[in-house]
Amino acid sequence: MDAFNNLMYGFGIALEPINIAYVFAGVFAGTIIGMLPGLGPISALP
């Protein structure tokens, strides 16, 4: 039962509004940066 409580605690932390906002901001920024020409994953490789 302790594992279930820890799992529910983790979901509680992950679903806080500030954490959801960080996720949406990261997805939005990643989408915008991904659309820029010349800044793809290949240019990040050494």
C-alpha positions in Angstrom: 0.0 0.0 0.0 3.0 2.3 0.6 3.9 2.1 -3.1 0.3 3.1 -4.1 0.5 6.1 -1.7 3.9 7.2 -3.2 2.4 6.8 -6.7 -0.5 9.0 -5.9 1.8 11.5 -4.2 3.8 11.7 -7.5 0.7 12.2 -9.6 -0.4 14.9 -7.2 2.9 16.7 -7.7 3.0 16.2 -11.4 -0.6 17.5 -11.9 -0.1 20.8 -10.0 -1.0 23.8 -12.2 2.5 25.3 -12.2 4.0 22.0 -13.4 1.4 21.7 -16.1 2.2 25.3 -17.2 5.9 24.4 -17.3 5.1 21.5 -19.6 3.0 23.6 -21.9 5.7 26.3 -22.0 8.4 23.7 -22.9 6.3 22.1 -25.6 5.5 25.5 -27.1 9.1 26.6 -27.0 10.3 23.3 -28.5 7.7 23.6 -31.3 8.7 27.1 -32.2 12.5 26.4 -32.1 11.9 23.2 -34.1 10.2 25.2 -36.8 13.2 27.5 -37.3 15.2 26.6 -40.4 18.7 25.3 -39.7 18.1 24.6 -36.0 17.2 21.0 -36.2 18.6 18.0 -34.3 21.4 17.5 -36.8 23.0 20.9 -36.1 23.2 19.9 -32.4 25.5 17.0 -33.1 29.2 17.7 -32.9 
